[in-house]
Amino acid sequence: MLSGANDRDAAGRHIDLNCDMGEGMTTDAAIFPFISSANIACGGHASDEDTMRRTVELAIRHGVAIGAHPSYPDRAGFGRVDLLGSGVALEDLPEIISRQLHALQDVCREFSVRLQHVKPHGALYNRASRDAWVSEAICRAVFDFDPSLLLYGLSGSELSRAAPAISLRFVSEVFADRTYRPDGSLTPRSEAHALIDDAASSVRQVLKMVKEGRVDVFLPDGAPAGDTPLVAQTVCLHGDGDHAVEYAKMIHEALENEGIEIRLPAP
């Protein structure tokens, strides 16, 4: 899972801030002013045509790039259940992903805007991080849909290797509110210390990842285990937390105070 040296553009002087949107949260509109790209749910785990339309309108209003956030077809579990081998076969994934991309693209065409990127959601994201076959299936689905799209995924994951293999541009993502294991993977949500539950700690983690290309890591029992390198090209701010707007505002301000510009990944 580990990445090598951080390839932050211009020595880390700019970063993309992304947030998962259109998932039925009441905070979406308040978060948009603080981000540069939005991952919009497109029917797999959440959202419908009207929600996608409203979310795209918000993105346009705030000058935020639009990305698709496809998932397993799992509205009941909010896309957080790994359905592969249990209702979903590997060969089903390209069609599942393509169907969701087309749904959001249709909405974007109404407003004469285009998709910038794709970021898998939840259990599909986590599976792709460690599963080369799933990563390849996702990359092929995105490439066949539109090879110019960016693919957002966990820094150092299997997706980061599968995407370049078919000339799909990969953007390494890090997380503001999740803790990390020594191998660079995210601590599973099922563990008590998986989430960072105060804004100050989240800000410290983001600044370390963006400025130093490193993140503090923890053992399964929650004990600190030093830090590890990663590549930070985009930072995910989750929109479904209790203090999502507060986190977004504080992280945005902290980065700007450090002279780090918030903008999309460089072409």
N, C-alpha and C positions, 0 to 999 in steps of 0.2 A: 504493500500500500504506500510506502514512503516515496515522496517526491525528492528530487534532487534540489539544486539551487533554485531559489525563487526567481522566475522570469518576469518579475514585476516591471512594467514599462516605466521608463524614466525614473528608475530607482524608487519605485513605489509612490510616486507623486500624484498618481490618480488611481481611482478604484471605482468599479461599478457596484451600486447597491441594488439588490433585487429583493422582491417580496412576492410571496404566493398570494394571489388575489382571486376574487370571484368565487370564494368558497363559502359565502353566506355570512361572513363576519361583518359587524357593523362599523368596523374601524377603517375599512378600505379607503374611503375618501380622505380621512385625516392623515393617512400614511403616505399617500401619493406625493405630497410636496417634498418628501425627504428621500425619495428613491429615484433611480435612473432607469430601471427596467422592471417590468411586471410579468410574472408567470401566471397566466390566466387559466384557471380550471376550465376544461372544455367538455364536460359531460361524463367523464369516467367515474370520478369520486365525488364531484360536486358540479354545480352550475347548470344553467340551461341557456337557451338563446337570448332571453331577455337579460339575464345576468351578465352574459358575455358582452352584450351590446352596451349595457351601462358601464361595465368595467373598461371596455375599449374607449368609450367616451371620456372617462376620467383620465385614461392614459394620454389621450390626445390633448386634453385640456392642460395637463401638466407637462407635456413634452417628454413623456416617459415611453421608452421602447416597449413593444409588445412581444411577449413570448407565449408559447403554448405550454400547458402544464398537464400532459396526459398521464393517465394512471391505469392500473387494472380496473376493469368494470366492477367497481365495489363501492357503491354509494352507501350501503349499510355500514360498512366498516371504514368509511372515509379514506379508502385506498391504502389503509395501513395493514392490510392482511395480505400475505404473500400467497397469491392464488395459483402460482405456477405448479402444475402437477395436480392441482385440486380445483378443477373447473376451467383452467386456462392452460393450453399446451404451448410449447415454445413456438410452434409454427403459427399460432394464433396472434402472436404479438404484433407483427407488422400491420395486420389489418386493424387491430384494436387501436394502435397508435395513429395510423393513417386516418381512420374515421374521426378521431378527435381533432387532429390537425385540420382536416377539411371543415369541420364544424366551426372552428374559430376563424379560419381563413375566410369562410363565407361572410361572417360578420365583419371582418376587417375590410372586405371589398365594398361593403355598404358605405364605409367611411373613407374609401380610397387610401387606406394605409396598408402596410405589409407587416408580416411577421418578421421579427428579427432573430428569434431563437426558440429552442425547445429545451425544457427541463423536465425530466420525468418526476413523478410525484411519489412520495411515501414508500410503500413496500417495493414498488417497481424500481425506484431510485436506489434503494438499499440493495436490492438483488443485483442490479446492474453494476453496482460498485465492486462486487466481489465475483461475479459470474461472467466469464468471458463470452459464453454463448448468448446470454441475454443481452450483454452489451453489444455484441455484433448484430443481433436482431434489431435492437433499437436504432443503432447507427444506420443500418441498411434502410429501415423504414423512413428515417429522416432524410437520408440522402436521396432516396427515390422520390420523396415528396418535393424536396427543394434542396439541392446540394449547396446553396448559398447560405442556408440557415446555420447559425451557431448552435452548438450543443453544450449546455451547461451540465456539469456533473462534478462529483466529489473529487477534490484534488488527490492525485495519485491513484485513482481508482482504475478498474478495468476499462471503464468508458474512456479514460484519458489515453489508453493504448489503442482501443478499437477505432476511435474516430479518425485519427491521423492515417490509419492503415487504409482508409477509403477516401482520403482527402477531404474529410469533414472537419471543420474547424472546431476545436474543443476549447471551452473556457473553464478554467479551474475554479471551483466554488469552495468557499469556506463558510463556516456558520458562526453567527454572532452569539447565539443562545444555546449552543450544544457543546457538551464536553467531548473530549477525544481520548481514544485509547493509544497506547504506545506505538501501534502499527499504523497510525494515521486514520483509522476508521472512527466513526462516530460511536459514542457510547449508546447502546440500545435504549430506546425510550422506556423499556420495561424496568430499567434500573433506576434507583432513587436519585442518583446524582447525574442523570443524563442531561438535565436542563439547567442552564444558568439562570438563577431566579432573582438576580438583582442587576440593575442597569449598570452600576459602576464596574462590576466584574465583567459584564458583557463588553463595555467600552474598552477595558484593559485588554481583553482577549483580541478584539478587533484591531486595536492599534499595534499589538505585537505581531499579529498575523500579517498585517499590511506593511508595516515598517520593517520588520525583521525577517519575515518569511518563516516564522516558527510559531508553535502553539504548545501550551502546557498540556501534559497528558496525565492520565490517571489509570490505575489498576482497576480490575473488576470490583474490588471492595471499596473503591473511591479514594484510595491512598494516592498522593502525588507521586509521579514517576518521571520528573524532569520535563523535557520538552522534545519536540521533533520537528523537522523541516516540513514545509508544505508550500504549495504555490497558491497565491491569493490574487486572483484576477477579478472575482466578483464575490461579494459578501451577501449571504442570505439573511434577511430580517423576516422572521416569521410573523404573519399578521394575525395569528389566532391565539396569541398569548394574552394573559390578563393585563399586561402593561405594554402592549405592542407599540402604541403610539409614543409612549414615553421613551422606550428603547430606540425607536427609529429617530426621534428628535435628538436624543443625546448622542447617538452614534454619528449622525449627520454633522452635528455641531463639533464634536471632538475631532473628526477628520478634517473639517474645514479649519479648525484652530491649529492643526498641525500642518496646514498648507497643502493638504491632499485634496485634489480636485475630485469631485464626484461626477463621473461620466461613464459612458459606455466603453466596453473594451475597445482598444485601438484596432483598426482594420488590419 
